[in-house]
Amino acid sequence: MDATSRAVCLGLGWLLTGCATRSGTVVEGSLQPRHFRFVTVVSKTEPEEGGWREACLQVPLRRDTGEVFLCTLGIGMPLQTTRMGLIPTRLAQRISADCANLAAQAVFSSTTPVTALGLACTEFRSTFGIALSGAVIGSRVGQRCHEQTTPVLPGFQEP
C-alpha cells in the first residue's frame, strides 16, 4: 500500500484489530466498557424513570503523516427508563462501547485518504448518537463533555 492510500490511518488508537479497508483506513482495537467512566450528574429521585449520567472520551484520530485530531465525545444516558428499567453502570458502559464500535466501523470503513479528520469525527459522533439513542431512548452524544466528567483518552498503551 503506497503512502497516499495509507494517509488516513484513522488509527483510532482504539478502534482496530489490524483490518485494513480498501479506503486506506486502518482500524485498531476497540473501545472497551472501561473507557466509559460515567458519573451521575442528576440523581434519580422518583420511582419511575429519571436520573442522568455522563461520560467523556477524547478519541485520537491519526494519520500516518503525524496529523492527530482529538474527537471529543460527551456521552449522556438516563439512569432509568420506562422500557429498560434501572440501567446499572456496567450495562450502560457495555451498551455505549458496543454502539461506539458499531458506529466507528460504519463510518471509518467508508473514509478515504482525503477525508478531513474533523469531518470524520463529526460523522462518527452523529452515527454513535443515533445508535446509542436507539439502544437507550433519551441517550445522546455531543461534542462537549459535562463539567463533572474526566476525559478518557483511549490509546495503545492501555492494558
DSSP file (Angstrom, degrees, kcal/mol; ACC not computed):
  #  RESIDUE AA STRUCTURE BP1 BP2  ACC     N-H-->O    O-->H-N    N-H-->O    O-->H-N    TCO  KAPPA ALPHA  PHI   PSI    X-CA   Y-CA   Z-CA
    1    1 A M              0   0    0      0, 0.0     5,-0.0     0, 0.0     2,-0.0   0.000 360.0 360.0 360.0 126.7    0.0    0.0    0.0
    2    2 A D     >  -     0   0    0      1,-0.1     4,-1.1     3,-0.0     3,-0.2  -0.227 360.0 -99.2 -77.5 170.4    1.5    3.4   -1.0
    3    3 A A  H  > S+     0   0    0      1,-0.2     4,-0.5     2,-0.2     3,-0.2   0.829 120.2  55.9 -60.1 -35.3    1.8    6.4    1.2
    4    4 A T  H >4 S+     0   0    0      1,-0.2     3,-1.0     2,-0.2     4,-0.3   0.930 107.6  47.0 -65.3 -44.3   -1.3    8.0   -0.3
    5    5 A S  H 34 S+     0   0    0      1,-0.3    -1,-0.2    -3,-0.2     3,-0.2   0.688 114.9  47.6 -74.0 -15.3   -3.6    5.1    0.4
    6    6 A R  H 3< S+     0   0    0     -4,-1.1    58,-0.6    -3,-0.2     3,-0.3   0.465  82.1 102.4 -96.1  -2.7   -2.3    4.9    3.9
    7    7 A A  S << S+     0   0    0     -3,-1.0     2,-1.1    -4,-0.5    57,-0.5   0.814  76.6  54.5 -55.0 -36.1   -2.7    8.6    4.6
    8    8 A V        +     0   0    0     -4,-0.3     2,-1.9    -3,-0.2    18,-0.5  -0.600  60.7 158.8 -98.9  74.8   -5.8    8.2    6.5
    9    9 A C        -     0   0    0     -2,-1.1     2,-7.6    -3,-0.3    53,-0.4  -0.629  22.0-168.9 -87.7  75.3   -4.7    5.8    9.2
   10   10 A L        -     0   0    0     -2,-1.9     2,-4.8     1,-0.2    18,-0.3  -0.231  13.7-178.5 -63.7  64.7   -7.5    6.9   11.3
   11   11 A G        -     0   0    0     -2,-7.6     2,-0.8    51,-1.2    -1,-0.2  -0.211  10.0-165.9 -70.6  54.8   -5.5    4.8   13.6
   12   12 A L    >>  -     0   0    0     -2,-4.8     3,-4.3    14,-0.4     2,-2.6  -0.230  24.2-133.5 -43.8  91.6   -8.0    5.5   16.2
   13   13 A G  T 34 S+     0   0    0     -2,-0.8    -1,-0.3    47,-0.8    17,-0.2   0.469 101.2  39.9 -40.2   7.3   -5.6    4.2   18.8
   14   14 A W  T 34 S+     0   0    0     -2,-2.6    -1,-0.3    46,-0.2    -2,-0.1   0.479  99.2  72.1-133.5 -10.1   -8.6    2.3   20.0
   15   15 A L  T <4 S+     0   0    0     -3,-4.3    14,-0.7    15,-0.2     2,-0.3   0.611  77.1  66.1-100.9  -9.4  -10.5    1.1   17.1
   16   16 A L  E  <  -A   28   0A   0     12,-5.3    13,-9.9    -4,-0.5    12,-0.7  -0.811  41.7-161.9-129.6 160.2   -8.9   -1.7   15.2
   17   17 A T  E    S-A   28   0A   0     10,-0.6    11,-0.2    11,-0.5    -1,-0.1   0.042  78.9 -75.3-113.6  22.5   -7.8   -5.2   15.2
   18   18 A G  E    S+     0   0A   0      9,-1.6     2,-0.3     1,-0.3    10,-0.2   0.572  86.5 140.6  97.8  10.6   -5.5   -5.0   12.3
   19   19 A C  E     -A   27   0A   0      8,-0.9     8,-1.7     0, 0.0     2,-0.4  -0.673  33.0-161.2 -86.4 139.9   -8.0   -4.9    9.5
   20   20 A A  E     -A   26   0A   0     -2,-0.3     2,-0.2     6,-0.2     6,-0.2  -0.967   5.2-149.9-119.6 139.0   -7.4   -2.6    6.6
   21   21 A T    >   -     0   0    0      4,-2.0     3,-1.8    -2,-0.4    89,-0.0  -0.586  32.3-103.7-101.4 168.1  -10.1   -1.5    4.2
   22   22 A R  T 3  S+     0   0    0      1,-0.3    -1,-0.1    -2,-0.2    88,-0.1   0.686 116.4  67.9 -62.7 -17.7   -9.8   -0.5    0.5
   23   23 A S  T 3  S-     0   0    0     86,-0.3    -1,-0.3     2,-0.1   -15,-0.2   0.555 116.0-109.2 -81.1  -6.4  -10.0    3.1    1.5
   24   24 A G  S <  S+     0   0    0     -3,-1.8     2,-0.4     1,-0.3    -2,-0.1   0.507  75.1 137.2  89.4   4.6   -6.7    3.1    3.3
   25   25 A T        -     0   0    0     86,-0.3    -4,-2.0   -16,-0.1     2,-0.4  -0.703  38.3-159.0 -86.9 134.8   -8.4    3.4    6.7
   26   26 A V  E     -A   20   0A   0    -18,-0.5     2,-0.5    -2,-0.4   -14,-0.4  -0.944   2.4-160.5-115.2 136.0   -6.9    1.2    9.4
   27   27 A V  E     -A   19   0A   0     -8,-1.7    -9,-1.6    -2,-0.4    -8,-0.9  -0.970  10.8-176.1-118.2 124.4   -8.9    0.2   12.5
   28   28 A E  E     -A   17   0A   0    -12,-0.7   -12,-5.3    -2,-0.5   -11,-0.5  -0.978  48.7 -26.9-125.8 129.2   -7.0   -1.0   15.6
   29   29 A G  S    S-     0   0    0    -13,-9.9     2,-0.3   -14,-0.7   -15,-0.2  -0.202  72.1-108.0  70.7-162.4   -8.5   -2.3   18.8
   30   30 A S        -     0   0    0    -17,-0.2     2,-0.3   -14,-0.1   -15,-0.2  -0.980  27.8 -88.0-159.6 160.1  -11.9   -1.2   20.1
   31   31 A L        -     0   0    0     -2,-0.3    70,-0.1    66,-0.2   -17,-0.0  -0.575  46.0-150.2 -71.8 136.9  -13.4    1.0   22.7
   32   32 A Q    >   -     0   0    0     -2,-0.3     3,-1.9     1,-0.1     4,-0.4  -0.733  25.7-110.3-106.4 155.9  -13.9   -1.1   25.9
   33   33 A P  G >  S+     0   0    0      0, 0.0     3,-1.7     0, 0.0    -1,-0.1   0.853 116.0  65.1 -52.8 -34.9  -16.6   -0.6   28.5
   34   34 A R  G 3  S+     0   0    0      1,-0.3    60,-0.0     3,-0.1    -3,-0.0   0.718  89.7  66.5 -63.6 -19.9  -13.9    0.6   31.0
   35   35 A H  G <  S+     0   0    0     -3,-1.9     2,-1.2     1,-0.2    -1,-0.3   0.719  85.8  76.3 -71.7 -20.1  -13.3    3.7   28.7
   36   36 A F    <   -     0   0    0     -3,-1.7     2,-1.4    -4,-0.4    -1,-0.2  -0.722  64.3-178.6 -96.3  87.8  -16.8    5.0   29.6
   37   37 A R        -     0   0    0     -2,-1.2   113,-0.3    19,-0.2    19,-0.2  -0.670  14.4-162.9 -92.1  85.9  -16.3    6.3   33.1
   38   38 A F        -     0   0    0     -2,-1.4     2,-0.4    17,-0.1    17,-0.2  -0.396  10.2-167.8 -73.1 142.7  -19.9    7.5   33.9
   39   39 A V  E     -B   54   0B   0     15,-2.5    15,-2.4    -2,-0.1     2,-0.5  -0.982  27.2-116.9-125.0 143.4  -20.6    9.9   36.7
   40   40 A T  E     +B   53   0B   0     -2,-0.4    13,-0.3    13,-0.2     3,-0.2  -0.688  35.2 170.3 -79.9 122.6  -24.1   10.6   38.0
   41   41 A V  E    S+     0   0B   0     11,-2.2     2,-0.4    -2,-0.5    12,-0.2   0.616  73.3  33.6-107.6 -19.2  -24.9   14.3   37.3
   42   42 A V  E    S-B   52   0B   0     10,-1.8    10,-2.5     8,-0.0    -1,-0.3  -0.941  85.2-136.0-136.3 114.7  -28.6   14.1   38.2
   43   43 A S        -     0   0    0     -2,-0.4     2,-0.6     8,-0.2     8,-0.4  -0.322  22.3-112.5 -68.7 150.7  -29.7   11.7   41.0
   44   44 A K        +     0   0    0      6,-0.2    -1,-0.1     1,-0.2     6,-0.1  -0.748  44.2 162.5 -84.4 121.9  -32.7    9.6   40.5
   45   45 A T        +     0   0    0     -2,-0.6    -1,-0.2    -3,-0.0     5,-0.1   0.635  51.2  69.4-114.9 -21.5  -35.4   10.7   43.0
   46   46 A E  S    S-     0   0    0      3,-0.1     0, 0.0     2,-0.1     0, 0.0  -0.648  79.5-125.0 -98.8 155.6  -38.6    9.2   41.6
   47   47 A P  S    S+     0   0    0      0, 0.0     3,-0.1     0, 0.0    -1,-0.1   0.736  95.8  58.7 -71.1 -20.2  -39.5    5.5   41.5
   48   48 A E  S    S-     0   0    0      1,-0.3    -2,-0.1    32,-0.0    33,-0.0   0.065 110.9 -36.4 -87.9-156.6  -40.1    5.8   37.7
   49   49 A E  S    S+     0   0    0     -5,-0.0     2,-0.3    37,-0.0    -1,-0.3  -0.186  84.4  95.5 -62.4 156.5  -37.7    6.8   35.0
   50   50 A G  E     + C   0  80B   0     30,-1.7    30,-1.0     1,-0.2    29,-0.6  -0.891  23.0  95.2 150.2-177.2  -35.1    9.5   35.7
   51   51 A G  E     -     0   0B   0     -8,-0.4    28,-0.9    -2,-0.3    29,-0.4   0.108  50.5-128.7  78.6 161.2  -31.7   10.5   36.7
   52   52 A W  E     -BC  42  78B   0    -10,-2.5   -11,-2.2    26,-0.3   -10,-1.8  -0.997  16.0-168.3-150.9 140.8  -28.8   11.2   34.4
   53   53 A R  E     -BC  40  77B   0     24,-2.5    24,-2.4    -2,-0.3     2,-0.3  -0.930   7.9-163.1-127.4 153.3  -25.2   10.0   33.9
   54   54 A E  E     -BC  39  76B   0    -15,-2.4   -15,-2.5    -2,-0.3     2,-0.3  -0.963   7.4-177.6-135.9 151.3  -22.4   11.4   31.7
   55   55 A A  E     - C   0  75B   0     20,-2.3    20,-2.5    -2,-0.3     2,-0.4  -0.946  12.9-147.9-140.5 161.1  -19.0   10.2   30.4
   56   56 A C  E     + C   0  74B   0     94,-0.4    96,-1.9    -2,-0.3     2,-0.4  -0.992  13.5 179.0-138.1 128.1  -16.3   11.9   28.3
   57   57 A L  E     -dC 152  73B   0     16,-2.3    16,-3.2    -2,-0.4     2,-0.5  -0.964  15.3-161.5-124.5 145.2  -14.0   10.4   25.8
   58   58 A Q  E     - C   0  72B   0     94,-2.9    14,-0.2    -2,-0.4    -2,-0.0  -0.899  18.3-165.2-123.7  99.3  -11.3   12.1   23.6
   59   59 A V  E     - C   0  71B   0     12,-2.7    12,-3.3    -2,-0.5     2,-0.5  -0.742  14.9-133.6 -91.5 121.7  -10.6    9.7   20.8
   60   60 A P  E     - C   0  70B   0      0, 0.0   -47,-0.8     0, 0.0     2,-0.6  -0.626  14.4-161.3 -78.1 123.9   -7.4   10.4   18.8
   61   61 A L  E     - C   0  69B   0      8,-3.1     8,-2.6    -2,-0.5     2,-0.3  -0.921  20.7-170.6-100.3 125.3   -7.8   10.2   15.1
   62   62 A R  E     - C   0  68B   0     -2,-0.6   -51,-1.2   -53,-0.4     2,-0.3  -0.877  21.4-159.8-124.8 149.9   -4.4    9.8   13.5
   63   63 A R    >   -     0   0    0      4,-2.2     3,-1.8    -2,-0.3   -55,-0.2  -0.869  35.0-117.2-115.2 156.4   -2.9    9.9   10.0
   64   64 A D  T 3  S+     0   0    0    -58,-0.6   -57,-0.1   -57,-0.5   -56,-0.1   0.555 111.7  72.1 -71.5  -4.0    0.5    8.3    9.2
   65   65 A T  T 3  S-     0   0    0    -58,-0.5    -1,-0.3     2,-0.1     3,-0.1   0.547 121.5-103.8 -81.7  -8.1    1.6   11.9    8.4
   66   66 A G  S <  S+     0   0    0     -3,-1.8     2,-0.1     1,-0.4    -2,-0.1   0.260  75.5 141.9 102.2 -10.9    1.6   12.6   12.1
   67   67 A E        -     0   0    0     -5,-0.0    -4,-2.2     2,-0.0     2,-0.4  -0.444  28.7-172.4 -65.7 134.2   -1.6   14.6   12.0
   68   68 A V  E     -C   62   0B   0     -6,-0.2     2,-0.4    -2,-0.1    -6,-0.2  -0.994  11.8-172.7-131.6 137.3   -3.8   14.0   15.1
   69   69 A F  E     -C   61   0B   0     -8,-2.6    -8,-3.1    -2,-0.4     2,-0.7  -0.993  19.3-140.2-128.8 123.6   -7.3   15.2   15.8
   70   70 A L  E     -C   60   0B   0     -2,-0.4     2,-0.8   -10,-0.2    -2,-0.0  -0.753  14.2-155.0 -86.0 115.9   -8.9   14.6   19.2
   71   71 A C  E     -C   59   0B   0    -12,-3.3   -12,-2.7    -2,-0.7     2,-0.4  -0.808  11.3-150.6 -92.9 107.0  -12.5   13.6   18.7
   72   72 A T  E     -C   58   0B   0     -2,-0.8     2,-0.5   -14,-0.2   -14,-0.2  -0.642  12.0-170.4 -85.0 132.0  -14.4   14.6   21.8
   73   73 A L  E     -C   57   0B   0    -16,-3.2   -16,-2.3    -2,-0.4     2,-0.8  -0.962   7.7-167.5-124.8 112.0  -17.5   12.5   22.7
   74   74 A G  E     -CE  56 142B   0     68,-2.8    68,-2.7    -2,-0.5     2,-0.5  -0.887  17.1-164.6 -97.3 109.6  -19.8   13.7   25.5
   75   75 A I  E     -CE  55 141B   0    -20,-2.5   -20,-2.3    -2,-0.8     2,-0.4  -0.832   9.3-177.8-104.0 129.3  -22.0   10.8   26.3
   76   76 A G  E     +CE  54 140B   0     64,-2.7    64,-2.4    -2,-0.5   -22,-0.2  -0.978   5.4 169.0-127.0 140.8  -25.2   11.1   28.3
   77   77 A M  E     -C   53   0B   0    -24,-2.4   -24,-2.5    -2,-0.4    62,-0.1  -0.996  34.1-110.1-150.3 141.0  -27.6    8.4   29.4
   78   78 A P  E     -C   52   0B   0      0, 0.0   -26,-0.3     0, 0.0   -27,-0.2  -0.323  18.3-136.5 -66.4 154.6  -30.6    8.1   31.7
   79   79 A L  E    S+     0   0B   0    -28,-0.9     8,-3.1   -29,-0.6     2,-0.3   0.779  89.4  12.9 -78.7 -28.7  -30.2    6.1   34.9
   80   80 A Q  E     -CF  50  86B   0    -30,-1.0   -30,-1.7   -29,-0.4     2,-0.3  -0.992  65.7-172.0-150.3 139.5  -33.6    4.5   34.4
   81   81 A T  E  >  - F   0  85B   0      4,-1.9     4,-2.1    -2,-0.3    57,-0.0  -0.880  34.9-118.3-125.7 162.0  -36.1    4.3   31.5
   82   82 A T  T  4 S+     0   0    0     -2,-0.3    -1,-0.1     1,-0.2     4,-0.1   0.917 114.5  43.8 -63.1 -43.3  -39.6    3.0   31.3
   83   83 A R  T  4 S+     0   0    0      1,-0.2    -1,-0.2     2,-0.1    53,-0.0   0.888 127.5  25.7 -71.8 -40.9  -38.7    0.4   28.8
   84   84 A M  T  4 S-     0   0    0      1,-0.3    -2,-0.2     3,-0.0    -1,-0.2   0.614  91.5-149.7-101.0 -14.8  -35.4   -0.8   30.3
   85   85 A G  E  <  +F   81   0B   0     -4,-2.1    -4,-1.9     2,-0.1    -1,-0.3  -0.468  63.9   1.9  74.6-154.9  -36.0   -0.1   34.0
   86   86 A L  E    S-F   80   0B   0     -6,-0.2    -6,-0.3    -2,-0.1    -7,-0.1  -0.477  70.4-149.9 -67.9 132.1  -32.9    0.7   36.1
   87   87 A I        -     0   0    0     -8,-3.1    -2,-0.1    -2,-0.2    -1,-0.1  -0.887  12.1-142.1-108.5 103.6  -29.7    0.7   33.9
   88   88 A P     >  -     0   0    0      0, 0.0     4,-2.4     0, 0.0     3,-0.3  -0.242  23.4-112.4 -61.1 153.8  -26.7   -0.4   36.0
   89   89 A T  H  > S+     0   0    0      1,-0.2     4,-2.6     2,-0.2     5,-0.2   0.893 116.4  54.4 -56.0 -43.6  -23.4    1.4   35.2
   90   90 A R  H  > S+     0   0    0      1,-0.2     4,-2.2     2,-0.2    -1,-0.2   0.880 109.6  47.2 -61.9 -37.1  -21.8   -1.8   33.8
   91   91 A L  H  > S+     0   0    0     -3,-0.3     4,-2.9     2,-0.2     5,-0.2   0.912 110.7  51.9 -68.8 -41.5  -24.7   -2.2   31.4
   92   92 A A  H  X S+     0   0    0     -4,-2.4     4,-2.2     1,-0.2    -2,-0.2   0.899 111.2  48.5 -59.7 -40.6  -24.5    1.5   30.4
   93   93 A Q  H  X S+     0   0    0     -4,-2.6     4,-2.5    -5,-0.2    -1,-0.2   0.916 112.4  47.4 -65.7 -43.9  -20.8    1.0   29.7
   94   94 A R  H  X S+     0   0    0     -4,-2.2     4,-2.6     2,-0.2     5,-0.2   0.929 113.1  47.8 -64.8 -46.3  -21.3   -2.1   27.6
   95   95 A I  H  X S+     0   0    0     -4,-2.9     4,-2.6     1,-0.2     5,-0.2   0.923 112.9  49.6 -60.8 -44.3  -24.1   -0.6   25.6
   96   96 A S  H  X S+     0   0    0     -4,-2.2     4,-2.5    -5,-0.2    -2,-0.2   0.924 112.2  46.9 -61.7 -45.8  -22.0    2.6   25.0
   97   97 A A  H  X S+     0   0    0     -4,-2.5     4,-2.5     2,-0.2   -66,-0.2   0.924 113.2  48.6 -63.3 -44.8  -19.0    0.6   23.9
   98   98 A D  H  X S+     0   0    0     -4,-2.6     4,-2.1     1,-0.2    -2,-0.2   0.927 114.0  45.7 -61.8 -45.3  -21.0   -1.7   21.6
   99   99 A C  H  X S+     0   0    0     -4,-2.6     4,-2.4    -5,-0.2    -1,-0.2   0.899 113.2  50.1 -65.7 -40.4  -22.8    1.3   20.0
  100  100 A A  H  X S+     0   0    0     -4,-2.5     4,-2.6    -5,-0.2    -2,-0.2   0.916 111.4  48.0 -64.5 -43.1  -19.5    3.3   19.6
  101  101 A N  H  X S+     0   0    0     -4,-2.5     4,-2.2     2,-0.2    -1,-0.2   0.886 112.2  48.7 -67.9 -38.3  -17.7    0.4   17.9
  102  102 A L  H  X S+     0   0    0     -4,-2.1     4,-2.2    -5,-0.2    -1,-0.2   0.923 113.3  47.7 -64.6 -43.2  -20.6   -0.3   15.5
  103  103 A A  H  X S+     0   0    0     -4,-2.4     4,-2.6     1,-0.2     5,-0.3   0.903 110.5  52.2 -64.1 -41.0  -20.7    3.4   14.6
  104  104 A A  H  X S+     0   0    0     -4,-2.6     4,-2.9     1,-0.2     5,-0.4   0.920 109.7  48.4 -62.9 -44.0  -16.9    3.5   14.1
  105  105 A Q  H  X S+     0   0    0     -4,-2.2     4,-1.3     1,-0.2    -1,-0.2   0.926 113.3  47.7 -62.3 -43.1  -16.9    0.6   11.8
  106  106 A A  H  < S+     0   0    0     -4,-2.2     4,-0.3    -5,-0.2    -2,-0.2   0.921 121.1  35.6 -63.4 -44.2  -19.8    2.1    9.8
  107  107 A V  H >< S+     0   0    0     -4,-2.6     3,-1.2     1,-0.2    -2,-0.2   0.948 119.5  43.9 -77.8 -50.4  -18.1    5.5    9.5
  108  108 A F  H >< S+     0   0    0     -4,-2.9     3,-0.7     1,-0.3    -3,-0.2   0.669 101.6  66.9 -78.1 -15.4  -14.4    4.7    9.2
  109  109 A S  T 3< S+     0   0    0     -4,-1.3   -86,-0.3    -5,-0.4    -1,-0.3   0.705 105.4  45.5 -73.6 -16.8  -14.8    1.9    6.7
  110  110 A S  T <  S+     0   0    0     -3,-1.2    -1,-0.2    -4,-0.3    -2,-0.2   0.333  87.7 112.5-107.7   7.5  -16.0    4.5    4.2
  111  111 A T    <   -     0   0    0     -3,-0.7   -86,-0.3    -4,-0.1  -103,-0.1  -0.398  51.3-152.1 -76.1 159.3  -13.4    7.1    4.8
  112  112 A T    >   -     0   0    0    -88,-0.1     3,-1.8    -2,-0.1   -88,-0.1  -0.762  34.4 -95.4-122.3 170.1  -10.8    7.9    2.1
  113  113 A P  T 3  S+     0   0    0      0, 0.0  -104,-0.1     0, 0.0   -89,-0.1   0.699 125.6  48.9 -60.6 -17.2   -7.3    9.3    2.3
  114  114 A V  T 3  S+     0   0    0   -106,-0.1     2,-0.3     2,-0.1     3,-0.0   0.401  79.1 122.5-103.2   2.9   -8.6   12.8    1.7
  115  115 A T    <   -     0   0    0     -3,-1.8     2,-0.2     1,-0.1    -4,-0.0  -0.490  68.5-119.3 -65.9 126.3  -11.4   12.7    4.3
  116  116 A A     >  -     0   0    0     -2,-0.3     4,-2.4     1,-0.1     5,-0.2  -0.464  13.5-135.3 -66.7 135.3  -10.9   15.5    6.8
  117  117 A L  H  > S+     0   0    0      1,-0.2     4,-2.3     2,-0.2     5,-0.1   0.876 105.0  53.3 -62.4 -38.0  -10.4   14.2   10.3
  118  118 A G  H  > S+     0   0    0      2,-0.2     4,-2.3     1,-0.2    -1,-0.2   0.897 109.8  48.1 -62.8 -40.3  -12.8   16.7   11.8
  119  119 A L  H  > S+     0   0    0      2,-0.2     4,-2.4     1,-0.2    -2,-0.2   0.899 110.3  51.5 -66.6 -40.9  -15.5   15.7    9.3
  120  120 A A  H  X S+     0   0    0     -4,-2.4     4,-2.4     1,-0.2    -2,-0.2   0.895 110.1  50.4 -62.0 -39.9  -14.8   12.0   10.2
  121  121 A C  H  X S+     0   0    0     -4,-2.3     4,-3.0     2,-0.2     5,-0.2   0.932 109.8  49.6 -62.7 -47.0  -15.2   12.8   13.9
  122  122 A T  H  X S+     0   0    0     -4,-2.3     4,-2.2     1,-0.2    -2,-0.2   0.905 113.0  46.6 -60.2 -43.0  -18.5   14.7   13.3
  123  123 A E  H  X S+     0   0    0     -4,-2.4     4,-2.5     2,-0.2    -1,-0.2   0.900 113.1  49.4 -67.1 -40.6  -19.9   11.8   11.3
  124  124 A F  H  X S+     0   0    0     -4,-2.4     4,-2.8    -5,-0.2     5,-0.2   0.938 111.2  49.2 -62.0 -47.4  -18.7    9.3   13.9
  125  125 A R  H  X S+     0   0    0     -4,-3.0     4,-2.3     1,-0.2    -2,-0.2   0.912 113.4  46.9 -59.6 -44.3  -20.3   11.3   16.8
  126  126 A S  H  X S+     0   0    0     -4,-2.2     4,-2.1    -5,-0.2    -1,-0.2   0.925 114.1  46.0 -64.2 -46.4  -23.6   11.6   14.9
  127  127 A T  H  X S+     0   0    0     -4,-2.5     4,-2.3     2,-0.2    -2,-0.2   0.892 112.6  51.0 -65.6 -40.3  -23.7    7.9   14.0
  128  128 A F  H  X S+     0   0    0     -4,-2.8     4,-2.9    -5,-0.2     5,-0.2   0.915 109.1  52.1 -61.2 -44.1  -22.8    6.9   17.5
  129  129 A G  H  X S+     0   0    0     -4,-2.3     4,-2.5    -5,-0.2    -2,-0.2   0.890 109.2  49.0 -60.7 -41.3  -25.6    9.2   18.9
  130  130 A I  H  X S+     0   0    0     -4,-2.1     4,-1.5     2,-0.2    -1,-0.2   0.929 114.0  45.9 -64.2 -45.4  -28.2    7.6   16.6
  131  131 A A  H  X S+     0   0    0     -4,-2.3     4,-1.6     2,-0.2    -2,-0.2   0.921 114.5  47.5 -63.6 -44.1  -27.1    4.1   17.7
  132  132 A L  H  X S+     0   0    0     -4,-2.9     4,-2.9     1,-0.2     7,-0.2   0.907 111.2  49.1 -67.7 -41.8  -27.0    4.9   21.4
  133  133 A S  H  < S+     0   0    0     -4,-2.5    -1,-0.2     1,-0.2     5,-0.2   0.784 109.9  53.8 -70.4 -24.0  -30.4    6.7   21.4
  134  134 A G  H  < S+     0   0    0     -4,-1.5     3,-0.3    -5,-0.2    -1,-0.2   0.836 113.3  42.5 -72.4 -32.9  -31.8    3.6   19.6
  135  135 A A  H  < S+     0   0    0     -4,-1.6     2,-0.4     1,-0.3    -2,-0.2   0.891 132.0  19.8 -79.3 -42.4  -30.4    1.3   22.3
  136  136 A V  S >< S-     0   0    0     -4,-2.9     3,-2.3    -5,-0.1    -1,-0.3  -0.903  89.0-130.0-132.3 102.7  -31.4    3.5   25.3
  137  137 A I  T 3  S+     0   0    0     -2,-0.4    -3,-0.1    -3,-0.3     3,-0.1  -0.243  92.9  26.3 -55.9 132.0  -34.1    6.1   24.5
  138  138 A G  T 3  S+     0   0    0      1,-0.4    -1,-0.3    -5,-0.2    -5,-0.1   0.213  89.7 128.1  98.8 -13.5  -33.1    9.5   25.6
  139  139 A S    <   -     0   0    0     -3,-2.3    -1,-0.4    -7,-0.2     2,-0.3  -0.312  35.7-174.7 -71.0 159.1  -29.3    8.9   25.4
  140  140 A R  E     -E   76   0B   0    -64,-2.4   -64,-2.7    -3,-0.1     2,-0.4  -0.992  23.4-148.4-153.6 159.6  -27.2   11.4   23.4
  141  141 A V  E     +E   75   0B   0     -2,-0.3   -66,-0.2   -66,-0.2     2,-0.2  -0.994  27.1 171.8-131.1 123.7  -23.7   12.0   22.2
  142  142 A G  E     -E   74   0B   0    -68,-2.7   -68,-2.8    -2,-0.4    -2,-0.0  -0.671  43.8-111.8-125.0 179.5  -22.4   15.6   21.9
  143  143 A Q  S    S+     0   0    0     -2,-0.2     2,-0.4   -70,-0.2   -71,-0.1   0.481  96.6  64.1 -93.0  -3.1  -19.2   17.4   21.1
  144  144 A R  S    S-     0   0    0    -70,-0.2     2,-0.3   -72,-0.0    -2,-0.3  -0.915  74.9-135.7-120.6 149.5  -18.8   18.8   24.6
  145  145 A C        -     0   0    0     -2,-0.4   -89,-0.1   -71,-0.1   -71,-0.1  -0.764  28.5-102.1-102.9 148.3  -18.3   17.0   27.9
  146  146 A H    >   -     0   0    0     -2,-0.3     3,-1.8   -91,-0.2    -1,-0.1  -0.376  31.1-120.4 -64.5 144.6  -20.1   17.7   31.1
  147  147 A E  T 3  S+     0   0    0      1,-0.3    -1,-0.1    -2,-0.1    -2,-0.0   0.714 110.5  59.0 -62.7 -21.4  -18.0   19.6   33.6
  148  148 A Q  T 3  S+     0   0    0   -109,-0.1    -1,-0.3     2,-0.1     2,-0.2   0.539  92.1  87.8 -86.1  -5.7  -18.2   16.8   36.2
  149  149 A T    <   -     0   0    0     -3,-1.8   -94,-0.1   -94,-0.1  -111,-0.1  -0.548  69.6-138.4 -92.3 158.7  -16.7   14.3   33.9
  150  150 A T        -     0   0    0   -113,-0.3   -94,-0.4    -2,-0.2  -113,-0.2  -0.976  30.3-116.6-112.5 122.1  -13.0   13.5   33.4
  151  151 A P        -     0   0    0      0, 0.0     2,-0.5     0, 0.0   -94,-0.2  -0.310  23.4-148.9 -60.8 136.9  -12.0   12.9   29.8
  152  152 A V  B     -d   57   0B   0    -96,-1.9   -94,-2.9  -117,-0.1  -117,-0.0  -0.923   4.2-159.8-106.1 130.7  -10.7    9.5   29.0
  153  153 A L        -     0   0    0     -2,-0.5   -94,-0.1   -96,-0.2   -96,-0.1  -0.836  12.2-154.1-112.3  91.1   -8.1    9.2   26.2
  154  154 A P        +     0   0    0      0, 0.0     2,-0.3     0, 0.0  -141,-0.1  -0.367  29.2 154.4 -63.8 143.7   -8.1    5.6   25.0
  155  155 A G    >   -     0   0    0   -141,-0.1     3,-1.3   -96,-0.1  -143,-0.0  -0.963  57.3 -88.0-161.1 176.1   -4.8    4.6   23.5
  156  156 A F  T 3  S+     0   0    0     -2,-0.3    -1,-0.1     1,-0.3  -142,-0.0   0.788 113.4  66.2 -62.3 -30.4   -2.4    1.8   22.6
  157  157 A Q  T 3  S+     0   0    0      2,-0.1    -1,-0.3    -3,-0.0     0, 0.0   0.641  77.9 100.3 -73.5 -12.6   -0.7    1.9   26.0
  158  158 A E    <         0   0    0     -3,-1.3     0, 0.0     1,-0.1     0, 0.0  -0.482 360.0 360.0 -74.5 143.1   -3.7    0.8   28.0
  159  159 A P              0   0    0      0, 0.0    -1,-0.1     0, 0.0    -2,-0.1   0.501 360.0 360.0 -69.9 360.0   -3.8   -2.9   29.0
